[in-house]
């Protein structure tokens, strides 16, 4: 018994193509977000380390009138 492959209407094919495109765009956006988050966290860690090693700011002096 030979089974015939399912045929899809043109609208079904377009819908599937659009859904595939949306899926690819979401994956690209998620990858970009993850990359930027990693960069931000690395920069924050670097800034925290620099702030820990920085000398304290000079004390403010009051001016009397």
Backbone as a ProteinNet text record, in pm:
[ID]
protein_1_A
[PRIMARY]
XXXXXXXXXXXXXXXXXXXXXXXXXXXXXXXXXXXXXXXXXXXXXXXXXXXXXXXXXXXXXXXXX
[TERTIARY]
83.8	0	89.3	73.5	152.9	72.2	137.3	67.7	110.5	17.5	43.2	88.8	195.9	240.7	131.2	119.6	16	46.1	-56.3	-40.3	-92.7	-21.9	-59.4	-102.4	-198.1	-245	-140.3	-152.9	-57.1	-60.6	-178.5	-187.1	-118.4	-129.7	-60.9	90.5	136.9	280.7	330.6	253.4	292.9	292.7	191.8	184.8	306.2	341.3	456.1	585.5	596.8	716.5	725.6	613.4	612.8	649.3	592.6	622.5	770.8	826.5	969	1054	1016	1089.7	1082.7	965.5	950.2	1035.8	1037.5	1118.2	1267.2	1313.7	1454	1486	1394.8	1417.6	1421.8	1334	1334.4	1464.1	1509.6	1634.6	1751.8	1752.4	1859.1	1852.5	1733	1717.2	1760.1	1724.4	1764	1916.3	1978.2	2124.3	2190.4	2136.3	2191.5	2175.3	2058.3	2032.8	2129	2150.4	2241.7	2384.4	2424.8	2560.5	2578	2478.5	2487.7	2483.6	2405.1	2398.5	2533.9	2596.5	2728.4	2831.1	2825.2	2917.3	2892.6	2764.3	2730.3	2777.1	2754.9	2797.9	2949.6	3019.8	3166.1	3213.7	3149.4	3186.9	3156.8	3041.9	3008.4	3108.4	3150.8	3250.4	3383.3	3419.7	3544.2	3536.7	3422.2	3403.8	3406.4	3344.4	3344.3	3485.8	3563.5	3702.6	3783.6	3761.5	3833.9	3794.4	3666.3	3620.3	3676.6	3690.3	3743.8	3890.7	3964.1	4106.7	4137.6	4038.4	4060.7	4081.1	4161.6	4179.7	4049.7	4027.8	3904.3	3904.8	3788.8	3784.4	3829.9	3884.8	3930.4	3810.8	3836.3	3730.8	3692.2	3564.2	3517.1	3540.7	3580.4	3601.1	3487.9	3451.5	3345.1	3406.7	3339	3381.6	3292.4	3354.6	3279.1	3257.6	3141.4	3111.2	3144.5
-116.4	0	124	209.1	330.1	446.3	518.8	634.5	758.3	842.9	966.7	1072.3	1148.3	1251.5	1358.1	1415	1515.7	1639.7	1695	1818.4	1932.9	2041.2	2156.7	2267.8	2342.7	2453.7	2564.2	2655.3	2765.4	2850.7	2870	2952.4	2882.1	2748.4	2674.5	2686.7	2680.2	2692.2	2831.7	2935.1	3072.5	3090.8	3037.2	3048.1	2981	2863.1	2791.4	2870.5	2931.5	3010.5	3131.1	3196.2	3312.2	3268.8	3158.6	3109.7	3072.3	3011.8	2978.2	3104.3	3206.4	3332.7	3397.5	3397.8	3454.7	3377.9	3247.2	3163.6	3196.7	3214.8	3250.6	3387.2	3483.7	3617.8	3616	3536.4	3525.8	3463.5	3361.4	3296.1	3393.5	3473.7	3571.7	3678.6	3723	3824	3767.9	3642.7	3580	3566.4	3530	3516.7	3652.8	3755.3	3890.7	3937.3	3912.1	3951.1	3880.5	3753	3676.5	3729.1	3761.9	3813.4	3948.5	4037.4	4169.9	4161	4068.3	4050.7	4004.1	3911.8	3863.1	3976.7	4058.9	4172.9	4271.7	4298.4	4392.4	4339.6	4211.3	4154	4156.9	4131.3	4136.4	4278.6	4376.6	4516.8	4558	4516.4	4549.6	4487.7	4366.4	4301.9	4376.2	4417	4492.7	4626.9	4695.6	4824.6	4808.7	4702.6	4678.8	4653.6	4578.3	4551.2	4680.5	4764.3	4891.1	4983.3	4984.6	5069.9	5021.8	4890.5	4834.8	4873.3	4880.9	4910.4	5059.1	5142.2	5286.2	5351	5457.1	5528.1	5600	5621.4	5689.3	5834.1	5890.2	6028.6	6124	6238.5	6332.7	6384.7	6415.3	6465.7	6606.4	6634.8	6768.2	6863.2	6982.7	7082.2	7184.3	7231.7	7330.5	7469.7	7555.1	7694.8	7775.2	7854.9	7937	8073.2	8125.6	8260.4	8366.9
0	0	0	-95.4	-108.9	-52.4	37.8	94	18.6	-5.4	-78.1	22.7	-7.3	86.9	100.7	220.4	239	154.9	99.7	22.9	107.7	103.8	182.8	89.3	133.2	50.7	52.1	-40.3	-49.7	76.5	132	253.5	371.3	378.8	484.2	468.7	346	320.1	356.1	322.7	357.5	508.5	573.7	719.7	784	735.3	789.4	765.1	645	613.8	706.9	733.2	822.4	964.5	1009.5	1144.4	1157	1053	1054.8	1062.7	987.5	988	1126.4	1186.9	1320.6	1420.7	1409	1498.1	1484.8	1361.8	1338.9	1397.7	1380.5	1433.7	1586.4	1647.1	1793.1	1842.3	1773.7	1813.2	1801.2	1693.7	1675.8	1785.2	1818.2	1923.1	2058.2	2086.6	2212.8	2221.4	2111.1	2109.4	2132.1	2069	2084.1	2228.9	2286.6	2424.9	2519.6	2499	2585	2571.6	2449.8	2428.1	2497	2481	2542.4	2695	2748.4	2893.5	2946.9	2875.2	2917	2914.6	2811.1	2803.7	2917	2946.5	3053.1	3188.2	3214.4	3341.2	3355.3	3246.6	3250	3279	3217.2	3239.5	3382.7	3435.4	3573.7	3670.7	3644.8	3731.1	3722.8	3602.9	3584.4	3655.9	3644	3710.7	3862.6	3913.5	4058	4108	4032.1	4069.9	4068	3967.4	3958.4	4073.6	4109.7	4218.6	4352.6	4367.4	4492.2	4508.3	4398.7	4403.7	4393.8	4367.9	4351.2	4487.8	4491.3	4618.6	4655.9	4784.6	4824.3	4774.9	4749.6	4701.7	4813.3	4775.4	4879.1	4959.9	5086.4	5172.8	5128.8	5136.8	5100	5217	5184.5	5289	5283.7	5399	5405.6	5399	5329.3	5322.7	5417	5500.5	5595.1	5532.1	5554.1	5497.8	5595.9
[MASK]
+++++++++++++++++++++++++++++++++++++++++++++++++++++++++++++++++

